[in-house]
Amino acid sequence: MTPREAESALTDDFSIIPDPHERMSAIVASCSGPGIPEAARQEVDLVPGCLSRVWLTAALDNGLLQLRWEADSPLVKGLAGLVCRVHQGCAPAEVASHETTILEALKLDRQVSPTRLNGLANVARRIRQLAAAL
């Protein structure tokens, strides 16, 4: 699956929830991911420019990107997870050149503060950097 296909599928999945607060709750609940154990969180894995601390790691599995993420805030963890899920299991070259629009597609840019949107843009940027390095 490409990042565009994943983004489209996620948009379809969450757009069926008409209430924006319920949609946000569903995203946070389903996109939080497995996390990163506290003992494994390293300073080098922190995403710069995020108000809440966000850790992000990337590895390859059969040539496809595998991401793990954690955040201080459950809301941020779920939103960062949404951005990660757009790129999870995709080819690194495709991820490195993909600019996600998932937040706008789900109208989350209207619900989330500008500071948090900036942090999520930094998460997306860090994903592209990690993918390019792999």
C-alpha positions as CSV (number, residue, x, y, z in Angstrom):
1,M,0.0,0.0,0.0
2,T,1.2,3.5,-0.7
3,P,1.0,6.4,1.7
4,R,-1.7,8.0,-0.5
5,E,-3.8,4.7,-0.5
6,A,-3.4,4.5,3.3
7,E,-4.4,8.1,3.7
8,S,-7.5,7.5,1.6
9,A,-8.5,4.4,3.5
10,L,-8.0,6.1,6.9
11,T,-10.0,9.1,5.7
12,D,-12.8,6.8,4.5
13,D,-12.8,4.9,7.8
14,F,-13.0,7.9,10.0
15,S,-15.1,10.2,7.8
16,I,-18.2,8.0,8.5
17,I,-18.3,9.4,12.0
18,P,-20.2,12.6,11.6
19,D,-19.7,14.1,15.1
20,P,-16.2,15.7,15.2
21,H,-15.7,14.9,18.9
22,E,-16.6,11.3,18.4
23,R,-14.3,11.1,15.4
24,M,-11.5,12.5,17.5
25,S,-12.2,10.0,20.2
26,A,-12.2,7.1,17.7
27,I,-8.9,8.3,16.2
28,V,-7.2,8.6,19.6
29,A,-8.5,5.1,20.7
30,S,-7.6,3.3,17.5
31,C,-4.3,5.1,16.5
32,S,-2.4,5.1,19.8
33,G,-0.4,2.0,18.7
34,P,1.8,-0.2,20.9
35,G,3.9,2.6,22.1
36,I,7.5,2.6,23.2
37,P,8.3,1.3,26.7
38,E,9.6,4.0,29.0
39,A,13.0,2.2,29.4
40,A,13.4,2.3,25.6
41,R,12.6,6.0,25.1
42,Q,15.8,7.8,24.1
43,E,16.5,11.5,23.8
44,V,17.5,11.0,20.2
45,D,14.0,9.7,19.3
46,L,12.2,12.9,20.5
47,V,10.5,14.8,17.7
48,P,11.8,18.4,17.9
49,G,9.3,21.2,18.0
50,C,6.5,19.4,19.8
51,L,4.8,20.9,22.9
52,S,4.2,17.4,24.3
53,R,7.1,15.1,24.1
54,V,6.8,12.6,21.2
55,W,9.2,9.8,20.6
56,L,9.3,8.2,17.2
57,T,11.4,5.3,15.9
58,A,11.6,3.7,12.5
59,A,12.9,0.3,11.2
60,L,12.6,-1.8,8.1
61,D,10.7,-5.1,8.0
62,N,10.9,-6.8,4.6
63,G,11.8,-3.5,3.1
64,L,8.8,-1.7,4.5
65,L,8.7,1.1,7.1
66,Q,7.7,0.1,10.6
67,L,7.1,3.0,13.0
68,R,6.7,3.1,16.8
69,W,5.6,6.2,18.7
70,E,4.8,7.4,22.2
71,A,3.8,10.7,23.6
72,D,3.2,12.3,27.0
73,S,-0.4,13.1,26.1
74,P,-3.0,10.4,25.0
75,L,-4.5,12.9,22.5
76,V,-1.1,13.6,21.0
77,K,-0.2,9.9,20.9
78,G,-3.4,9.2,19.0
79,L,-3.0,12.1,16.6
80,A,0.7,11.3,16.0
81,G,-0.4,7.7,15.5
82,L,-2.8,8.8,12.8
83,V,0.1,10.4,10.9
84,C,2.2,7.3,11.5
85,R,-0.5,5.0,10.2
86,V,-0.5,6.9,6.9
87,H,3.1,5.7,6.5
88,Q,3.2,2.4,8.3
89,G,4.1,-0.5,6.1
90,C,5.0,1.6,3.1
91,A,8.2,1.7,1.0
92,P,10.6,4.3,2.6
93,A,11.1,6.0,-0.8
94,E,7.4,6.7,-1.1
95,V,7.2,7.9,2.5
96,A,10.2,10.2,2.1
97,S,8.4,12.2,-0.6
98,H,4.9,12.1,0.7
99,E,3.2,15.2,2.3
100,T,0.3,14.0,4.2
101,T,-3.1,15.8,4.2
102,I,-4.9,13.5,6.6
103,L,-5.5,16.1,9.3
104,E,-7.2,18.4,6.7
105,A,-9.1,15.6,5.1
106,L,-10.6,14.7,8.5
107,K,-11.1,18.4,9.4
108,L,-8.9,17.9,12.4
109,D,-7.1,21.1,11.5
110,R,-10.3,22.9,12.7
111,Q,-10.3,21.1,16.1
112,V,-6.7,21.1,17.0
113,S,-4.7,24.2,18.2
114,P,-2.2,25.8,15.9
115,T,0.6,24.7,18.3
116,R,-0.5,21.1,18.2
117,L,-0.8,21.3,14.4
118,N,2.7,22.5,14.2
119,G,3.9,19.6,16.4
120,L,2.1,17.1,14.1
121,A,3.7,18.7,11.1
122,N,7.0,18.1,12.9
123,V,6.0,14.4,13.4
124,A,5.3,14.1,9.6
125,R,8.6,15.8,8.8
126,R,10.5,13.4,11.2
127,I,8.8,10.4,9.6
128,R,10.0,11.6,6.1
129,Q,13.5,12.1,7.5
130,L,13.7,8.7,9.1
131,A,12.3,7.0,5.9
132,A,14.9,8.9,3.8
133,A,17.7,7.6,6.1
134,L,16.6,4.0,5.8
